Amino acid sequence: MKAIKLMEALMRRNLFSLTYGSIVRGDVKPTSDVDVFIPDVVPSHDVELALMSAGYNIISREVVQATPSYVVKGYIYVDELTSVSFPLIPMRSEEEMFYSLAGKADLDELMKDVRKPGINKELMLIVPTEEGHYELAIEGGIEEAAKVLSVDPNALRKRVYVLKRRKEIGRTGVYRSILLQPDDSFESVLKKLIDTSPSLRRRLKEYR
């Protein structure tokens, strides 16, 4: 499995990672993205070195920020459907929770074929079963879905809002998307953003 090989490559460099989405929930399709996420702020060079040492060809690198107040993340793509992402600044608890809502698993859980419930892009709650999975519409059933996911209903409402917005306006709705050039580092791009963004500077003061 792509996710396991990626996560093993990262672990060999002592980089803890998670995967999330359909491969954890069990509703995976041939066209599904493979998303591996490092939840901690780490040197981007370590991530790139881990991937290249494992024989991966990095096809593109991108800095993404969903909204002016949201965490800035780096994305490294090894093919069109497969990426490793990581925060470039510390994450807030509600941002970390989004991964749990989608269904997340660490390397050990993935190797044991653990399946977890989560929300897909169509705003359906996917609940794994021994035979496969069943689906429930989130809208109109927030409280019930929150119990299944063991999360705060308000956190789930926020996630539904974000997913609805993405569904309505697509990728163009992302506040910031910067494709890195070969000589760029994620950290150098982040520094430029901090120098020109008062909202980012205010956010970073939270961690001082």
NUROBA-27680 format. One record per atom (N, C-alpha, C): residue in three letters; x, y, z. Coordinates in steps of 0.02 Angstrom, whole numbers, padded with zeros to 5 digits, always signed. Layout:
<pts>
AlaXYZ/...
</pts>
This chain:
<pts>
Met+00042-00060+00000/Met+00000+00000+00000/Met+00045+00063+00000/Lys+00025+00112-00040/Lys+00064+00173-00046/Lys+00075+00208+00021/Ala+00022+00214+00061/Ala+00027+00250+00124/Ala+00077+00217+00171/Ile+00075+00151+00175/Ile+00121+00114+00220/Ile+00193+00126+00199/Lys+00207+00121+00135/Lys+00276+00131+00111/Lys+00301+00202+00125/Leu+00257+00251+00115/Leu+00275+00320+00130/Leu+00289+00330+00204/Met+00245+00303+00245/Met+00252+00312+00317/Met+00313+00275+00344/Glu+00329+00218+00315/Glu+00389+00182+00334/Glu+00451+00223+00316/Ala+00450+00254+00257/Ala+00507+00295+00236/Ala+00518+00353+00284/Leu+00463+00384+00306/Leu+00468+00439+00354/Leu+00492+00414+00422/Met+00467+00356+00444/Met+00485+00330+00509/Met+00560+00313+00512/Arg+00588+00292+00456/Arg+00660+00277+00455/Arg+00701+00339+00471/Arg+00671+00398+00462/Arg+00705+00461+00479/Arg+00674+00490+00543/Asn+00641+00447+00582/Asn+00611+00468+00646/Asn+00558+00522+00638/Leu+00522+00519+00583/Leu+00467+00566+00570/Leu+00401+00529+00579/Phe+00366+00544+00633/Phe+00301+00512+00646/Phe+00249+00541+00599/Ser+00207+00498+00572/Ser+00156+00522+00525/Ser+00091+00484+00534/Leu+00039+00512+00506/Leu-00028+00483+00505/Leu-00053+00481+00433/Thr-00100+00439+00421/Thr-00137+00444+00358/Thr-00210+00453+00375/Tyr-00248+00481+00330/Tyr-00317+00497+00345/Tyr-00359+00493+00282/Gly-00425+00490+00292/Gly-00470+00489+00235/Gly-00495+00419+00218/Ser-00507+00409+00154/Ser-00542+00348+00132/Ser-00504+00284+00146/Ile-00437+00285+00145/Ile-00401+00223+00157/Ile-00406+00202+00231/Val-00423+00248+00274/Val-00435+00231+00344/Val-00508+00212+00355/Arg-00553+00248+00322/Arg-00625+00233+00331/Arg-00646+00169+00297/Gly-00613+00153+00241/Gly-00632+00092+00205/Gly-00672+00104+00142/Asp-00684+00168+00124/Asp-00722+00183+00063/Asp-00675+00203+00006/Val-00616+00175+00006/Val-00565+00193-00043/Val-00584+00171-00113/Lys-00564+00213-00163/Lys-00576+00199-00234/Lys-00510+00204-00271/Pro-00506+00178-00332/Pro-00443+00183-00371/Pro-00420+00256-00380/Thr-00468+00302-00380/Thr-00451+00373-00391/Thr-00443+00412-00325/Ser-00444+00378-00269/Ser-00438+00412-00204/Ser-00368+00439-00194/Asp-00364+00497-00162/Asp-00299+00525-00143/Asp-00268+00483-00087/Val-00202+00482-00085/Val-00166+00451-00030/Val-00133+00509+00007/Asp-00158+00523+00067/Asp-00136+00581+00106/Asp-00099+00558+00168/Val-00035+00574+00173/Val+00004+00560+00232/Val+00020+00628+00264/Phe+00012+00631+00330/Phe+00019+00695+00365/Phe+00066+00688+00425/Ile+00114+00733+00430/Ile+00158+00738+00488/Ile+00128+00791+00534/Pro+00105+00774+00594/Pro+00068+00822+00634/Pro+00111+00874+00670/Asp+00177+00866+00669/Asp+00221+00912+00704/Asp+00259+00957+00654/Val+00281+01014+00680/Val+00324+01058+00640/Val+00394+01027+00638/Val+00417+01009+00578/Val+00482+00977+00569/Val+00520+01013+00513/Pro+00586+01007+00512/Pro+00623+01037+00456/Pro+00602+01004+00390/Ser+00583+01045+00341/Ser+00559+01017+00278/Ser+00614+00976+00243/His+00676+00995+00254/His+00732+00958+00223/His+00732+00886+00246/Asp+00714+00874+00309/Asp+00712+00805+00335/Asp+00659+00764+00298/Val+00602+00795+00284/Val+00548+00760+00249/Val+00570+00744+00178/Glu+00598+00792+00143/Glu+00620+00781+00074/Glu+00675+00729+00071/Leu+00721+00731+00118/Leu+00776+00682+00120/Leu+00749+00612+00133/Ala+00700+00606+00177/Ala+00670+00541+00191/Ala+00639+00511+00129/Leu+00604+00552+00091/Leu+00571+00528+00030/Leu+00621+00510-00024/Met+00669+00554-00035/Met+00719+00541-00087/Met+00762+00480-00071/Ser+00778+00471-00007/Ser+00819+00414+00014/Ser+00782+00348+00002/Ala+00715+00352+00003/Ala+00675+00292-00008/Ala+00660+00282-00083/Gly+00688+00325-00125/Gly+00680+00316-00197/Gly+00621+00354-00228/Tyr+00589+00397-00189/Tyr+00533+00434-00216/Tyr+00557+00493-00258/Asn+00521+00507-00312/Asn+00533+00565-00354/Asn+00483+00619-00336/Ile+00508+00675-00311/Ile+00463+00730-00292/Ile+00444+00769-00355/Ile+00379+00769-00371/Ile+00358+00801-00433/Ile+00337+00874-00423/Ser+00318+00892-00361/Ser+00302+00962-00347/Ser+00299+00974-00272/Arg+00307+01038-00253/Arg+00303+01059-00183/Arg+00261+01122-00180/Glu+00220+01126-00128/Glu+00171+01180-00125/Glu+00160+01203-00053/Val+00153+01267-00044/Val+00132+01296+00020/Val+00058+01315+00014/Val+00018+01293+00062/Val-00055+01303+00058/Val-00080+01332+00125/Gln-00124+01381+00120/Gln-00159+01407+00178/Gln-00232+01415+00159/Ala-00276+01380+00193/Ala-00347+01378+00174/Ala-00381+01445+00184/Thr-00367+01479+00240/Thr-00396+01545+00255/Thr-00341+01588+00286/Pro-00351+01654+00291/Pro-00299+01697+00320/Pro-00279+01679+00391/Ser-00324+01647+00429/Ser-00309+01629+00499/Ser-00292+01556+00508/Tyr-00292+01517+00453/Tyr-00282+01445+00459/Tyr-00207+01429+00457/Val-00190+01369+00481/Val-00121+01347+00482/Val-00091+01346+00411/Val-00028+01364+00405/Val+00008+01360+00341/Val+00040+01291+00337/Lys+00028+01257+00281/Lys+00053+01188+00275/Lys+00096+01180+00212/Gly+00142+01134+00215/Gly+00182+01116+00157/Gly+00156+01050+00129/Tyr+00156+01045+00064/Tyr+00135+00983+00029/Tyr+00191+00961-00018/Ile+00209+00898-00013/Ile+00257+00869-00059/Ile+00221+00813-00097/Tyr+00220+00818-00163/Tyr+00185+00769-00204/Tyr+00234+00721-00237/Val+00220+00656-00229/Val+00262+00606-00263/Val+00228+00577-00324/Asp+00164+00590-00330/Asp+00126+00580-00392/Asp+00063+00622-00386/Glu+00020+00621-00436/Glu-00037+00666-00438/Glu-00087+00653-00381/Leu-00089+00592-00356/Leu-00138+00575-00304/Leu-00107+00564-00236/Thr-00040+00570-00230/Thr-00006+00550-00169/Thr+00036+00607-00142/Ser+00024+00626-00079/Ser+00061+00682-00050/Ser+00079+00669+00023/Val+00131+00704+00045/Val+00149+00708+00115/Val+00143+00781+00134/Ser+00105+00795+00187/Ser+00096+00865+00208/Ser+00117+00872+00281/Phe+00130+00935+00300/Phe+00154+00948+00368/Phe+00142+01022+00383/Pro+00129+01039+00446/Pro+00118+01110+00464/Pro+00185+01147+00466/Leu+00184+01208+00443/Leu+00244+01250+00445/Leu+00245+01294+00508/Ile+00187+01298+00541/Ile+00181+01332+00606/Ile+00140+01286+00651/Pro+00143+01294+00717/Pro+00104+01250+00761/Pro+00029+01253+00746/Met-00002+01195+00754/Met-00073+01189+00740/Met-00114+01203+00802/Arg-00174+01230+00792/Arg-00221+01237+00846/Arg-00258+01170+00855/Ser-00288+01162+00914/Ser-00321+01098+00929/Ser-00378+01082+00880/Glu-00415+01135+00860/Glu-00471+01122+00814/Glu-00446+01103+00744/Glu-00387+01126+00726/Glu-00358+01107+00661/Glu-00335+01034+00663/Glu-00307+01013+00720/Glu-00287+00944+00727/Glu-00348+00897+00726/Met-00403+00921+00754/Met-00463+00880+00758/Met-00492+00864+00690/Phe-00481+00908+00641/Phe-00507+00895+00574/Phe-00483+00828+00547/Tyr-00422+00808+00564/Tyr-00397+00744+00539/Tyr-00433+00685+00571/Ser-00449+00693+00635/Ser-00488+00641+00669/Ser-00557+00634+00638/Leu-00587+00691+00619/Leu-00654+00689+00590/Leu-00654+00655+00522/Ala-00598+00659+00487/Ala-00594+00625+00421/Ala-00580+00551+00429/Gly-00558+00531+00489/Gly-00535+00462+00500/Gly-00460+00459+00491/Lys-00423+00447+00546/Lys-00350+00447+00541/Lys-00322+00384+00574/Ala-00262+00364+00552/Ala-00229+00305+00580/Ala-00153+00314+00576/Asp-00118+00287+00626/Asp-00045+00288+00622/Asp-00020+00226+00585/Leu+00045+00219+00578/Leu+00073+00164+00539/Leu+00055+00097+00569/Asp+00059+00090+00634/Asp+00043+00026+00666/Asp-00030+00007+00654/Glu-00075+00055+00660/Glu-00147+00041+00648/Glu-00159+00023+00576/Leu-00125+00056+00531/Leu-00135+00043+00460/Leu-00111-00028+00442/Met-00055-00047+00470/Met-00028-00114+00456/Met-00073-00169+00486/Lys-00110-00152+00538/Lys-00158-00200+00568/Lys-00226-00196+00534/Asp-00231-00154+00482/Asp-00293-00146+00445/Asp-00351-00120+00488/Val-00333-00075+00535/Val-00384-00044+00576/Val-00424+00005+00534/Arg-00490+00003+00541/Arg-00534+00049+00505/Arg-00570+00093+00556/Lys-00580+00157+00539/Lys-00612+00204+00584/Lys-00665+00244+00547/Pro-00717+00266+00583/Pro-00768+00308+00551/Pro-00741+00377+00536/Gly-00771+00409+00488/Gly-00750+00477+00470/Gly-00796+00506+00418/Ile-00785+00570+00403/Ile-00827+00606+00355/Ile-00791+00611+00288/Asn-00828+00599+00234/Asn-00798+00607+00168/Asn-00815+00676+00138/Lys-00791+00689+00078/Lys-00800+00754+00047/Lys-00873+00767+00028/Glu-00912+00714+00024/Glu-00983+00722+00007/Glu-01026+00732+00068/Leu-00995+00744+00126/Leu-01030+00756+00189/Leu-01070+00696+00212/Met-01041+00637+00200/Met-01071+00575+00225/Met-01026+00547+00279/Leu-01056+00522+00332/Leu-01019+00488+00384/Leu-01011+00415+00362/Ile-00948+00394+00356/Ile-00933+00326+00336/Ile-00917+00285+00399/Val-00955+00233+00411/Val-00945+00191+00470/Val-00925+00121+00448/Pro-00863+00100+00461/Pro-00840+00034+00440/Pro-00877-00023+00475/Thr-00886-00077+00439/Thr-00915-00138+00467/Thr-00872-00197+00445/Glu-00886-00256+00471/Glu-00848-00316+00451/Glu-00858-00331+00377/Glu-00916-00315+00351/Glu-00931-00330+00281/Glu-00911-00274+00234/Gly-00897-00214+00260/Gly-00881-00157+00218/Gly-00891-00092+00257/His-00944-00055+00240/His-00960+00006+00277/His-01031+00028+00261/Tyr-01058+00071+00303/Tyr-01122+00102+00286/Tyr-01114+00178+00292/Glu-01160+00215+00262/Glu-01154+00287+00257/Glu-01215+00321+00288/Leu-01203+00378+00321/Leu-01256+00418+00349/Leu-01245+00491+00329/Ala-01298+00525+00311/Ala-01293+00596+00294/Ala-01279+00636+00357/Ile-01229+00680+00354/Ile-01210+00720+00412/Ile-01261+00775+00426/Glu-01281+00811+00374/Glu-01327+00867+00385/Glu-01394+00840+00411/Gly-01416+00871+00465/Gly-01478+00847+00497/Gly-01465+00795+00549/Gly-01402+00771+00554/Gly-01386+00720+00603/Gly-01319+00733+00638/Ile-01305+00796+00650/Ile-01241+00816+00680/Ile-01230+00782+00748/Glu-01280+00784+00790/Glu-01273+00758+00858/Glu-01258+00683+00857/Glu-01294+00646+00815/Glu-01284+00574+00811/Glu-01214+00558+00783/Ala-01195+00595+00731/Ala-01129+00584+00701/Ala-01073+00600+00750/Ala-01083+00653+00790/Ala-01032+00672+00840/Ala-01022+00617+00891/Lys-01076+00582+00909/Lys-01070+00526+00956/Lys-01029+00470+00926/Val-01041+00455+00862/Val-01004+00401+00829/Val-00930+00418+00825/Leu-00915+00481+00812/Leu-00846+00503+00804/Leu-00812+00523+00870/Ser-00853+00525+00924/Ser-00828+00545+00991/Ser-00796+00614+00989/Val-00831+00662+00959/Val-00806+00730+00954/Val-00859+00779+00978/Asp-00838+00840+00988/Asp-00883+00895+01006/Asp-00926+00911+00945/Pro-00993+00913+00953/Pro-01037+00930+00897/Pro-01019+00996+00863/Asn-00995+01045+00903/Asn-00977+01110+00874/Asn-00917+01103+00827/Ala-00869+01060+00845/Ala-00811+01047+00801/Ala-00834+01015+00736/Leu-00883+00971+00742/Leu-00910+00938+00682/Leu-00947+00988+00638/Arg-00983+01034+00668/Arg-01018+01086+00628/Arg-00968+01128+00589/Lys-00911+01145+00621/Lys-00860+01184+00586/Lys-00832+01145+00527/Arg-00821+01080+00536/Arg-00794+01038+00483/Arg-00843+01034+00425/Val-00907+01028+00441/Val-00958+01025+00389/Val-00959+01090+00349/Tyr-00951+01146+00385/Tyr-00950+01211+00350/Tyr-00891+01215+00302/Val-00832+01193+00324/Val-00773+01195+00281/Val-00783+01151+00220/Leu-00808+01090+00231/Leu-00818+01044+00175/Leu-00870+01070+00126/Lys-00923+01101+00151/Lys-00974+01129+00107/Lys-00944+01185+00065/Arg-00902+01226+00096/Arg-00871+01282+00060/Arg-00824+01255+00005/Arg-00785+01205+00021/Arg-00740+01176-00028/Arg-00780+01145-00086/Lys-00835+01113-00068/Lys-00876+01081-00119/Lys-00907+01133-00166/Glu-00925+01191-00139/Glu-00958+01244-00178/Glu-00909+01282-00223/Ile-00849+01297-00196/Ile-00803+01340-00234/Ile-00739+01304-00255/Gly-00730+01242-00231/Gly-00672+01203-00255/Gly-00606+01229-00231/Arg-00553+01206-00264/Arg-00485+01222-00245/Arg-00471+01297-00249/Thr-00507+01332-00293/Thr-00496+01404-00301/Thr-00514+01441-00237/Gly-00551+01408-00191/Gly-00569+01439-00129/Gly-00513+01442-00079/Val-00457+01407-00092/Val-00400+01409-00047/Val-00371+01480-00047/Tyr-00361+01507+00012/Tyr-00337+01576+00018/Tyr-00268+01585-00013/Arg-00223+01537+00000/Arg-00155+01544-00025/Arg-00130+01477-00051/Ser-00102+01477-00110/Ser-00072+01417-00139/Ser-00011+01438-00179/Ile+00048+01419-00155/Ile+00111+01442-00185/Ile+00151+01381-00207/Leu+00163+01375-00271/Leu+00203+01321-00298/Leu+00277+01340-00290/Leu+00315+01298-00256/Leu+00385+01313-00244/Leu+00428+01300-00305/Gln+00477+01343-00315/Gln+00527+01334-00367/Gln+00583+01289-00341/Pro+00624+01260-00385/Pro+00676+01213-00364/Pro+00722+01239-00309/Asp+00738+01304-00311/Asp+00784+01332-00261/Asp+00749+01356-00198/Asp+00683+01353-00196/Asp+00647+01375-00136/Asp+00647+01321-00083/Ser+00646+01343-00020/Ser+00631+01297+00035/Ser+00564+01318+00064/Phe+00531+01272+00099/Phe+00468+01289+00130/Phe+00478+01344+00182/Glu+00532+01340+00218/Glu+00546+01389+00270/Glu+00558+01459+00242/Ser+00591+01464+00184/Ser+00603+01529+00154/Ser+00538+01560+00130/Val+00494+01519+00102/Val+00429+01545+00081/Val+00388+01567+00141/Leu+00390+01527+00194/Leu+00353+01545+00255/Leu+00378+01612+00283/Lys+00443+01622+00284/Lys+00471+01685+00309/Lys+00445+01745+00270/Lys+00441+01738+00205/Lys+00415+01793+00163/Lys+00341+01806+00180/Leu+00303+01753+00193/Leu+00233+01761+00210/Leu+00226+01797+00277/Ile+00266+01776+00325/Ile+00263+01808+00391/Ile+00281+01882+00386/Asp+00331+01898+00346/Asp+00353+01967+00339/Asp+00299+02012+00309/Thr+00254+01982+00269/Thr+00203+02022+00234/Thr+00132+02012+00261/Ser+00124+01969+00311/Ser+00057+01952+00334/Ser+00048+01968+00408/Pro+00013+02022+00426/Pro-00001+02038+00496/Pro-00039+01982+00532/Ser-00086+01950+00496/Ser-00126+01897+00528/Ser-00082+01837+00549/Leu-00033+01822+00508/Leu+00013+01768+00526/Leu+00057+01787+00585/Arg+00079+01848+00586/Arg+00121+01871+00642/Arg+00081+01870+00707/Arg+00017+01890+00703/Arg-00025+01888+00763/Arg-00034+01816+00787/Arg-00044+01771+00739/Arg-00053+01701+00758/Arg+00009+01673+00792/Leu+00068+01689+00766/Leu+00129+01662+00794/Leu+00142+01687+00865/Lys+00114+01744+00882/Lys+00121+01770+00951/Lys+00086+01724+01001/Glu+00039+01684+00978/Glu+00004+01637+01023/Glu+00052+01587+01054/Tyr+00108+01574+01020/Tyr+00153+01521+01042/Tyr+00216+01547+01074/Arg+00219+01611+01088/Arg+00278+01640+01120/Arg+00268+01646+01195/
</pts>
